[in-house]
Amino acid sequence: MLWLDRIHRWTGGIIGVLLAVLGLTGTLLVYEDAWLRATVPHAADPLVRDTRALTAAVERLTSNPSARPDSILFPSESLGLFRLSYDGEAGAYADQTGTIVVRWTSQWERLEIWLFDLHHHFFMGDAGTTVAGILAIIGVGFVVTGVLLWWRTRKAFAFRLLPARLTRLQIIKHHRDLGVVMAPILLLSFLTATVLALRPVAEVLLAPFSPGTRITQALAAPKTKGGRLAENFDWRATLETVHARFPDAQLRSVSIPAGSGALIRIRVRQPAEWLPNGRTIFWFDPADGRLVDVRDATALPLGTRVYNLAYPVHAAKVGGAVYTAVMTASGLTLTMLGSLAVFAFWSFRARQRVYVAGWLRE
């Protein structure tokens, strides 16, 4: 077990801070909607479910071609605001009548946006997502090796929320015992993060659920090309078409192409879906409003449906207050274990160097 212990300690000492960052930012993002309800006007407004009212708001938000957003995220039960995305990092929040209440031109102007970027991308785009996925895989390794290493000292188990003292020995004991208690939840967090960040890994892990069907293929958009957005695009007819097909579904987002070639994409969430923004999708031709294709999330291959569960489970978007508390504990535990592991590892080595240097001088 000596080699396993060394790998566990050295790896933790090197990347523990990065795992702590993921834990802390993930915990804060669980409460993103609560933060917005407390700080942004109309964010706490009750959800408007009337399709005609929502259509009027969309028409208002898209009426000015020079200020038309690239995408619109609809209000939800927990957040009574539209979120608009424009070219680059610009964005805005609007109330449910379509009136802008907050604007920004950079992600650094909004705490919740740069926290999301840090947690998901480490401010590095797709490369950062890959890094986060690799860290999640290493996290799975930490949980497995940590449980194996704990087994030798199981008779000395003593659960503590915090170390008795900030000494190396007490930090190690706390790390070992708290880690084994939280191992199942940490493992769930790391596995779902891996699936979300690394699509090839998700394809392999979920292949047994749908043999011969790839997630990427199941989620691919139609290859049909669309025209340029019509000057007076009929949003009312388009959203009525969506509502007629799935009357119980909740409108979640609209993506509007800036030029020709792409299609308008509308996502809705059916009652059976856990994914907050749903994976039931309509594609329309921007030139004439023609319905091009529809994807029913409940009819997707089983492996893809399991994949769609990863985000709501990872981000505590299901399970109510109890599961939110569990995932909060998971994030805070990862923050504490990662940061204290780095502190104990490098402070011990710093003291060793000081001792050796003093001994050599003598």
HELIX and SHEET records of a PDB file:
HELIX    1   1 LEU A    2  VAL A   30  1                                  29    
HELIX    2   2 GLU A   32  THR A   39  1                                   8    
HELIX    3   3 THR A   51  THR A   62  1                                  12    
HELIX    4   4 PRO A   65  ALA A   67  5                                   3    
HELIX    5   5 GLN A  107  GLU A  109  5                                   3    
HELIX    6   6 LEU A  111  HIS A  121  1                                  11    
HELIX    7   7 GLY A  125  TRP A  151  1                                  27    
HELIX    8   8 ARG A  154  ALA A  156  5                                   3    
HELIX    9   9 ARG A  168  VAL A  181  1                                  14    
HELIX   10  10 ALA A  183  ALA A  197  1                                  15    
HELIX   11  11 ARG A  199  LEU A  206  1                                   8    
HELIX   12  12 ALA A  207  PHE A  209  5                                   3    
HELIX   13  13 ILE A  215  LEU A  219  1                                   5    
HELIX   14  14 TRP A  235  ARG A  245  1                                  11    
HELIX   15  15 ALA A  297  ALA A  299  5                                   3    
HELIX   16  16 LEU A  302  TYR A  307  1                                   6    
HELIX   17  17 ALA A  310  HIS A  314  1                                   5    
HELIX   18  18 GLY A  320  ARG A  361  1                                  42    
SHEET    1   A 8 ILE A 100  TRP A 104  0                                        
SHEET    2   A 8 GLY A  91  ALA A  94 -1                                        
SHEET    3   A 8 PHE A  82  SER A  85 -1                                        
SHEET    4   A 8 SER A  71  LEU A  73 -1                                        
SHEET    5   A 8 GLN A 250  SER A 255 -1                                        
SHEET    6   A 8 ILE A 264  ARG A 269 -1                                        
SHEET    7   A 8 THR A 280  PHE A 284 -1                                        
SHEET    8   A 8 LEU A 291  ARG A 295 -1                                        
END                                                                             
